[in-house]
């Protein structure tokens, strides 16, 4: 997928407009509560983490503690994002549906069966992605002994970004009843779009957390998941509509042609 700066700007601008147009502010309340909860947990966690920092001065043990802290730091970050995305996935699914409704003019209507199916699918995707992320992150951590900590930090963030970005796109794919297999195929073909949106989410949380900026950290948790869901859904449907004007084939077949 050729991703342009203009597409990003259009997607984010559309997301902000849609929230106001559809009066979706109320659906941000659970994310705000979640953000405040993690705000206080993060405050306590920072103090807890500093409790073992004295061990870094110990010979050999200090080297091990220092390096393991970086590995477990990213693993804990992945676990944190996993829970945030799982807990907010029902609302994100609804917001993606509202985005589709605005873009296509079609109303799907609420169905408990569709809701549960969407939740199960997102949970399965996030679990698979989480396990894959851990494996790749460990590989990057081992390589950091050769290429350095900066390589490890950048590579780990990029690795997490791909899977997180894909999770935002999958809400739209699920609405079009695209199979999980073809959803992964879509992600691989549109890897750059996945990484860009995932990076926005990762850096919006990771950088404030790393530097102790807990107010921007909480704000990012409260806002970014829903805004990025709308952005990804719009990007998906824009690409889909473009292909539909060029090819008289099914949506499932179109997904296989997206590049």
Sine and cosine of phi, psi and omega as CSV:
sin_phi,cos_phi,sin_psi,cos_psi,sin_omega,cos_omega
0.00,0.00,0.78,-0.62,0.06,-1.00
-0.99,0.10,0.92,-0.40,-0.07,-1.00
-0.97,-0.24,0.84,-0.55,0.00,-1.00
-0.96,-0.28,0.39,-0.92,0.06,-1.00
-0.87,0.50,-0.58,0.81,0.00,-1.00
-0.89,0.45,-0.60,0.80,0.04,-1.00
-0.89,0.45,-0.66,0.75,0.02,-1.00
-0.88,0.47,-0.76,0.65,-0.03,-1.00
-0.88,0.48,-0.70,0.72,0.01,-1.00
-0.88,0.47,-0.66,0.75,-0.01,-1.00
-0.90,0.44,-0.73,0.68,0.00,-1.00
-0.92,0.39,-0.66,0.75,0.02,-1.00
-0.89,0.46,-0.68,0.73,0.02,-1.00
-0.88,0.47,-0.66,0.75,-0.03,-1.00
-0.87,0.50,-0.71,0.70,0.01,-1.00
-0.91,0.42,-0.64,0.77,0.02,-1.00
-0.91,0.41,-0.67,0.74,-0.03,-1.00
-0.90,0.43,-0.65,0.76,0.01,-1.00
-0.84,0.55,-0.67,0.74,0.02,-1.00
-0.96,0.28,-0.69,0.72,-0.06,-1.00
-0.88,0.48,-0.68,0.73,-0.04,-1.00
-1.00,-0.07,0.05,1.00,-0.01,-1.00
0.79,0.61,0.82,0.57,-0.06,-1.00
-1.00,-0.02,0.17,0.98,-0.08,-1.00
-0.84,0.55,-0.62,0.79,-0.04,-1.00
-0.88,0.47,-0.46,0.89,-0.02,-1.00
-0.97,0.23,-0.10,0.99,0.08,-1.00
-1.00,0.06,-0.20,0.98,-0.07,-1.00
-0.86,0.51,-0.75,0.66,0.04,-1.00
-0.85,0.53,-0.62,0.78,0.02,-1.00
-0.92,0.39,-0.59,0.81,0.04,-1.00
-0.91,0.41,-0.69,0.73,0.05,-1.00
-0.88,0.48,-0.69,0.72,0.03,-1.00
-0.88,0.47,-0.66,0.76,0.00,-1.00
-0.89,0.45,-0.67,0.74,0.01,-1.00
-0.91,0.41,-0.61,0.79,0.03,-1.00
-0.88,0.48,-0.75,0.66,-0.01,-1.00
-0.94,0.34,-0.42,0.91,0.08,-1.00
-0.85,0.53,-0.75,0.66,-0.03,-1.00
-0.96,0.28,-0.58,0.81,0.05,-1.00
-0.91,0.42,-0.64,0.77,0.00,-1.00
-0.90,0.43,-0.63,0.78,0.02,-1.00
-0.87,0.49,-0.68,0.73,0.04,-1.00
-0.95,0.32,-0.61,0.79,-0.02,-1.00
-0.91,0.42,-0.54,0.84,0.01,-1.00
-0.91,0.42,-0.65,0.76,0.02,-1.00
-0.92,0.38,-0.63,0.78,0.00,-1.00
-0.90,0.43,-0.68,0.74,-0.02,-1.00
-0.90,0.44,-0.57,0.82,0.00,-1.00
-0.95,0.31,-0.23,0.97,-0.03,-1.00
-0.93,0.36,-0.38,0.93,0.00,-1.00
-0.96,-0.27,0.08,1.00,-0.07,-1.00
-0.91,0.42,-0.46,0.89,0.00,-1.00
-0.88,0.47,-0.42,0.91,-0.03,-1.00
-0.94,0.34,-0.29,0.96,-0.01,-1.00
-0.93,0.36,-0.25,0.97,0.03,-1.00
-1.00,0.06,-0.15,0.99,-0.01,-1.00
-0.98,0.19,0.63,-0.77,0.01,-1.00
-0.90,0.44,0.70,-0.72,0.01,-1.00
0.91,0.41,-0.83,0.56,0.03,-1.00
-0.88,0.47,-0.63,0.78,0.03,-1.00
-0.89,0.46,-0.67,0.74,0.03,-1.00
-0.88,0.47,-0.68,0.74,-0.01,-1.00
-0.92,0.40,-0.71,0.70,0.00,-1.00
-0.88,0.47,-0.69,0.72,-0.02,-1.00
-0.88,0.48,-0.70,0.71,-0.03,-1.00
-0.97,0.26,-0.59,0.81,0.02,-1.00
-0.93,0.36,-0.51,0.86,0.03,-1.00
-0.88,0.48,-0.63,0.78,0.01,-1.00
-0.93,0.37,-0.63,0.78,0.02,-1.00
-0.91,0.41,-0.79,0.61,-0.04,-1.00
-0.93,0.36,-0.40,0.91,0.08,-1.00
-0.89,0.46,-0.70,0.71,0.00,-1.00
-0.96,0.29,-0.59,0.81,0.04,-1.00
-0.90,0.43,-0.68,0.73,0.03,-1.00
-0.91,0.42,-0.55,0.83,0.05,-1.00
-0.91,0.42,-0.65,0.76,0.04,-1.00
-0.91,0.41,-0.66,0.75,0.03,-1.00
-0.88,0.47,-0.68,0.73,0.01,-1.00
-0.87,0.50,-0.76,0.65,0.00,-1.00
-0.90,0.44,-0.60,0.80,0.03,-1.00
-0.85,0.53,-0.75,0.66,-0.02,-1.00
-0.92,0.38,-0.63,0.78,0.04,-1.00
-0.87,0.49,-0.75,0.67,-0.06,-1.00
-0.93,0.36,-0.59,0.80,0.03,-1.00
-0.92,0.39,-0.73,0.68,-0.05,-1.00
-0.90,0.43,-0.53,0.85,-0.04,-1.00
-1.00,-0.09,-0.07,1.00,-0.08,-1.00
-0.87,0.49,-0.61,0.79,0.05,-1.00
-0.87,0.50,-0.65,0.76,0.01,-1.00
-0.95,0.32,-0.64,0.77,0.04,-1.00
-0.89,0.46,-0.60,0.80,0.04,-1.00
-0.89,0.45,-0.67,0.74,0.02,-1.00
-0.91,0.41,-0.67,0.74,0.00,-1.00
-0.91,0.41,-0.62,0.79,0.06,-1.00
-0.89,0.45,-0.62,0.78,0.03,-1.00
-0.90,0.43,-0.66,0.75,0.04,-1.00
-0.91,0.42,-0.57,0.82,0.04,-1.00
-0.91,0.41,-0.70,0.71,0.04,-1.00
-0.87,0.49,-0.68,0.73,0.00,-1.00
-0.87,0.50,-0.67,0.75,0.00,-1.00
-0.93,0.36,-0.60,0.80,-0.07,-1.00
-0.98,0.19,-0.59,0.81,-0.10,-0.99
-0.97,-0.25,-0.34,0.94,-0.06,-1.00
0.98,0.18,0.10,1.00,0.00,-1.00
-0.98,-0.21,0.69,-0.72,0.03,-1.00
-0.96,-0.28,0.84,-0.54,-0.01,-1.00
-0.99,0.13,-0.56,0.83,-0.05,-1.00
0.99,0.15,0.46,-0.89,-0.05,-1.00
-0.98,0.18,0.69,-0.72,0.08,-1.00
-0.65,-0.76,0.82,-0.58,0.00,-1.00
-0.88,0.48,-0.62,0.79,0.01,-1.00
-0.89,0.45,-0.70,0.71,0.02,-1.00
-0.91,0.41,-0.63,0.78,0.01,-1.00
-0.88,0.47,-0.74,0.67,-0.01,-1.00
-0.91,0.41,-0.62,0.79,0.03,-1.00
-0.90,0.44,-0.67,0.74,0.01,-1.00
-0.90,0.44,-0.66,0.75,0.00,-1.00
-0.91,0.41,-0.70,0.72,0.01,-1.00
-0.88,0.48,-0.66,0.75,0.00,-1.00
-0.90,0.43,-0.72,0.69,0.00,-1.00
-0.89,0.45,-0.64,0.77,0.02,-1.00
-0.88,0.47,-0.69,0.72,0.00,-1.00
-0.90,0.44,-0.69,0.72,0.00,-1.00
-0.89,0.45,-0.69,0.73,-0.03,-1.00
-0.93,0.38,-0.59,0.81,0.04,-1.00
-0.91,0.41,-0.73,0.68,0.03,-1.00
-0.87,0.49,-0.72,0.70,0.00,-1.00
-0.89,0.46,-0.65,0.76,-0.01,-1.00
-0.88,0.47,-0.71,0.70,-0.01,-1.00
-0.91,0.42,-0.64,0.76,0.03,-1.00
-0.91,0.41,-0.64,0.77,0.02,-1.00
-0.88,0.48,-0.68,0.73,-0.01,-1.00
-0.87,0.49,-0.72,0.70,-0.01,-1.00
-0.87,0.49,-0.73,0.68,-0.01,-1.00
-0.93,0.37,-0.61,0.79,0.00,-1.00
-0.90,0.44,-0.63,0.77,0.05,-1.00
-0.89,0.45,-0.66,0.75,0.05,-1.00
-0.87,0.49,-0.72,0.70,0.02,-1.00
-0.89,0.46,-0.61,0.79,0.01,-1.00
-0.89,0.45,-0.68,0.73,0.04,-1.00
-0.90,0.44,-0.63,0.78,0.02,-1.00
-0.93,0.36,-0.37,0.93,-0.02,-1.00
-0.91,0.42,-0.39,0.92,0.05,-1.00
-0.93,0.36,-0.31,0.95,0.04,-1.00
-0.98,-0.18,-0.72,0.69,-0.13,-0.99
-0.99,-0.15,-0.17,0.99,0.08,-1.00
0.98,-0.19,0.20,-0.98,-0.07,-1.00
-0.93,0.36,-0.57,0.82,-0.02,-1.00
-0.89,0.45,-0.66,0.75,0.07,-1.00
-0.85,0.52,-0.72,0.70,-0.05,-1.00
-0.89,0.46,-0.70,0.71,-0.04,-1.00
-0.90,0.44,-0.72,0.70,-0.02,-1.00
-0.92,0.40,-0.72,0.69,-0.03,-1.00
-0.89,0.45,-0.67,0.75,-0.02,-1.00
-0.91,0.41,-0.67,0.74,0.02,-1.00
-0.89,0.45,-0.67,0.74,0.01,-1.00
-0.91,0.42,-0.64,0.77,0.02,-1.00
-0.88,0.47,-0.74,0.67,0.02,-1.00
-0.90,0.43,-0.62,0.79,-0.07,-1.00
-0.87,0.50,-0.65,0.76,-0.03,-1.00
-0.86,0.52,-0.76,0.65,-0.06,-1.00
-0.94,0.34,-0.61,0.79,0.03,-1.00
-0.91,0.41,-0.70,0.71,0.02,-1.00
-0.87,0.49,-0.65,0.76,0.03,-1.00
-0.88,0.47,-0.62,0.79,-0.02,-1.00
-0.88,0.47,-0.54,0.84,0.05,-1.00
-0.94,0.33,-0.63,0.78,0.01,-1.00
-0.94,0.35,-0.50,0.87,-0.14,-0.99
-0.92,0.38,-0.36,0.93,0.05,-1.00
-0.88,0.47,-0.68,0.73,0.04,-1.00
-0.93,0.37,-0.64,0.77,0.02,-1.00
-0.89,0.46,-0.63,0.77,0.01,-1.00
-0.92,0.40,-0.62,0.79,0.01,-1.00
-0.89,0.46,-0.49,0.87,0.04,-1.00
-1.00,-0.05,0.18,0.98,0.04,-1.00
0.84,0.55,0.62,0.79,0.09,-1.00
-0.97,0.23,0.72,-0.69,-0.02,-1.00
-0.90,0.45,0.41,-0.91,0.01,-1.00
-0.86,0.51,-0.61,0.79,0.01,-1.00
-0.87,0.49,-0.74,0.67,0.00,-1.00
-0.96,0.29,-0.38,0.92,0.09,-1.00
-0.92,0.40,-0.69,0.73,0.06,-1.00
-0.91,0.42,-0.60,0.80,0.04,-1.00
-0.90,0.45,-0.66,0.75,0.05,-1.00
-0.87,0.49,-0.68,0.73,-0.02,-1.00
-0.89,0.46,-0.67,0.74,-0.01,-1.00
-0.91,0.41,-0.65,0.76,0.00,-1.00
-0.95,0.30,-0.45,0.89,-0.03,-1.00
-0.91,-0.41,0.66,0.75,-0.09,-1.00
-0.87,0.49,-0.58,0.82,-0.04,-1.00
-0.92,0.39,-0.67,0.74,0.03,-1.00
-0.89,0.46,-0.66,0.75,0.02,-1.00
-0.88,0.48,-0.71,0.71,-0.04,-1.00
-0.91,0.41,-0.67,0.74,-0.04,-1.00
-0.88,0.47,-0.76,0.65,-0.01,-1.00
-0.92,0.38,-0.62,0.79,0.04,-1.00
-0.90,0.44,-0.62,0.79,0.03,-1.00
-0.90,0.44,-0.64,0.77,0.03,-1.00
-0.85,0.52,-0.70,0.71,0.00,-1.00
-0.93,0.37,-0.74,0.67,-0.04,-1.00
-0.87,0.49,-0.79,0.61,-0.07,-1.00
-0.93,0.37,-0.51,0.86,0.04,-1.00
-0.89,0.45,-0.43,0.90,0.02,-1.00
-0.97,-0.23,-0.69,0.72,-0.12,-0.99
-0.91,0.42,-0.73,0.68,-0.05,-1.00
-0.90,0.43,-0.73,0.68,0.07,-1.00
-0.88,0.48,-0.62,0.79,0.01,-1.00
-0.91,0.42,-0.70,0.71,-0.03,-1.00
-0.88,0.47,-0.60,0.80,-0.07,-1.00
-0.98,-0.19,0.17,0.99,0.08,-1.00
0.95,0.30,0.38,0.93,0.00,-1.00
-1.00,-0.03,0.98,0.18,-0.22,-0.98
-0.97,0.25,-0.35,0.94,0.06,-1.00
-0.95,0.30,-0.76,0.65,0.12,-0.99
-0.87,0.49,-0.54,0.84,0.03,-1.00
-0.88,0.48,-0.75,0.66,0.00,-1.00
-0.92,0.38,-0.62,0.78,0.01,-1.00
-0.89,0.45,-0.63,0.78,0.00,-1.00
-0.90,0.44,-0.66,0.75,0.02,-1.00
-0.90,0.44,-0.62,0.79,-0.07,-1.00
-0.95,0.30,-0.50,0.87,-0.17,-0.99
-0.94,-0.35,-0.73,0.68,-0.20,-0.98
-0.87,0.49,-0.68,0.73,-0.05,-1.00
-0.82,0.57,-0.69,0.72,-0.04,-1.00
-0.97,0.26,-0.67,0.74,0.01,-1.00
-0.89,0.45,-0.67,0.75,-0.01,-1.00
-0.95,0.31,-0.48,0.88,0.09,-1.00
-0.90,0.43,-0.71,0.71,0.04,-1.00
-0.89,0.45,-0.71,0.70,-0.02,-1.00
-0.86,0.51,-0.74,0.68,-0.01,-1.00
-0.91,0.42,-0.65,0.76,0.00,-1.00
-0.90,0.44,-0.66,0.75,0.03,-1.00
-0.91,0.42,-0.69,0.72,0.00,-1.00
-0.87,0.48,-0.64,0.77,0.02,-1.00
-0.90,0.43,-0.74,0.67,-0.05,-1.00
-0.95,0.31,-0.52,0.86,0.10,-1.00
-0.88,0.47,-0.69,0.72,0.02,-1.00
-0.92,0.40,-0.65,0.76,-0.01,-1.00
-0.91,0.42,-0.70,0.71,0.00,-1.00
-0.89,0.45,-0.62,0.79,0.01,-1.00
-0.89,0.46,-0.67,0.75,0.01,-1.00
-0.94,0.34,-0.57,0.82,-0.01,-1.00
-0.91,0.42,-0.51,0.86,0.03,-1.00
-0.97,0.25,-0.30,0.96,-0.05,-1.00
-0.98,-0.19,-0.45,0.89,-0.15,-0.99
-0.69,-0.72,0.77,-0.64,0.01,-1.00
-1.00,-0.04,0.92,0.40,0.01,-1.00
-0.72,-0.69,0.10,-1.00,-0.07,-1.00
-0.95,0.30,0.31,-0.95,0.03,-1.00
-0.86,0.51,-0.66,0.75,-0.01,-1.00
-0.87,0.49,-0.65,0.76,0.02,-1.00
-0.94,0.34,-0.58,0.82,0.02,-1.00
-0.89,0.46,-0.65,0.76,0.00,-1.00
-0.82,0.57,-0.61,0.79,-0.03,-1.00
-0.95,0.31,-0.27,0.96,-0.03,-1.00
-0.99,-0.15,-0.19,0.98,-0.07,-1.00
-0.92,0.40,0.76,-0.65,0.01,-1.00
-0.60,-0.80,0.00,0.00,0.00,0.00
